[in-house]
Structure formats: structure tokens, C-alpha cells
Amino acid sequence: MANRILVVDDAAFMRMMIRDILTKNGYEVCGEANDGFQAVEKYKELKPDLITMDITMPEMDGIQALKEIKSFDPNAKVIMCSAMGQQAMVIDAIQAGAKDFIVKPFQADRVIEAIKKTLG
């Protein structure tokens, strides 16, 4: 059975790019969210195997959403997506429990490598 992935990004274009990479590589995108609040709700509802989480989003950012998801499910597997130059936020995210991070613009092989590594 394909691993189910929740894609979180405030930009529809970015979600589409990740969805394309994932589906071409045999993963199932079971849901999408465009801010941290939605991410937390969808995680509880869909219980995906993994989340790709944008760091900078309106309302609730990815790090806050990551913390809420981790408090709900300590075993949640989250990969953060960051723009160039967000190293400090990436470190915060790793400390908060993110498994890995991928940098925009997305490179398909790096995305898949991070997902394979995280899912074990």
C-alpha cells in the first residue's frame, strides 16, 4: 500500500509541485492544507504517514503546527520545507521534532530521498 502524505503549504503552486513529485514516485497525497491550523486539523482527521510542512505560512506557521502535531502524536513524521536563508527556522524545526527538511525550489530527487529516509 502506498504511503499517505499530507502536503502543507500556503502556495497552491508549491503544493501542486510536491504533489506531482510524490504521485510520480508512487506516494499517495491524502490531503492538503494551506496553513498551520488546517495542517493540525487534517493530521488528526487523516492520520497520514508523513507531512511535508512549509515553515512560513499565515495564521499559524509550520513550526507552531509541528509542535501541536507532535504534542498530539509524538511519532508524527514531519519534513519541513523552507526557502533559502531560513537556517535559523530550520534549526528550530529540527529541535521541535522535524525529521528532515527540503529547500525550495524543490528538487525531485532530494524530496524523495528525504521521504524515503524519514519513512525508513
N, C-alpha and C positions, 0 to 999 in steps of 0.2 A: 504494500500500500504506500502511496506517495506521502511524503512528509507534508504536513499542512502548515502554511506560513501566513502570518498576519503582516501586512505591509502598512507602515505608518509614515506618512509624510504630508506636509500641508500643501505641497505642489502636486497636482494631479499628473503632470508630465513626468515627475520623478517616480510616482507610484507606477505609472504605465511602463517606464523603463525597467524598473525592478521586476514588475510582473512578467514582462517579456522574457527577461533573463531567466527567471525562475521556471516559467512554464516550458520554455525550450529545453530546460535541463531536467524535466520530469518532476518538478515540485508542484504542489497544488497551492494556489493562493486562495485561502479560505475566507479572507476578508481584508478590508482596507479601512483605514481611519485617517482623518486629516488633522487631528490634534490630540494632545495628551489625554484629555477626558475621554474621548471616543476610544482611544487605544486601551485604556483601563477597562471600559465597559465591554468592548469587543473581546478582550482577552478572557474576561470572566465568562462571557457568553459562548465563545467558540473554542476555548482551550486549545490554541494552536501548539504545534511542536516547537515553533520558533517565531520570533518577531524581528523584523527589521524596523528600527526606530530612528526617525530623524531627530537630531538634537534640538535644532531651533525651530519652534512652532509657536503660534499664538496661543493664548489662553493658558495652556499648561505645556511646558517644554518637555523634551524627551527624557531628561534626567529625572524630573519630578514624576513623570509617568512610570519610568523604570523603577523608581523607589516604591511607588504604590503597587505596581505589579509584583515586585519582589516581596513586599510585605504580605500580599495575598497568596502568592505561590513562590516560596524560596527557590524552587527548582526551575523557575521560568528561564528560558534561554532567549537572550536578547542580544542582537547585534546592532550597534549604533551606526548611524550614517551621518557623516559630518562633512562640512565644506572644508576646504583648505584653510589653515590658520586657526583651527578650533582646538588646538592641542590641549589647552587647559581644561576645556569642557570634556574632551575625550578622557582625560585622566580622571576627572570627577565621575564620569560614567562607569569606567572600569572599577573604580573604588566602590561605586554603588551596586556593582554586580553584573555589569555588561560583560559578555563573553569575548567580544571582539568588536572591531569597528571597520567600516569601509568608508572610503573617501569619495566624494563626488568630484568630477563626473565619474559615474560607475564604470568599472572595467569588469566585463562579464566573468573573466577567469578569477579575478580577485573575490568577487561576490560569491561565486560557487565554492571557492577554496575556503572562505570564512564559514560558509554554511555547513559544508562537509565536516570541517574541523569541530564546529560547535555541536553538531548533532551526533558526532562521534561515529 
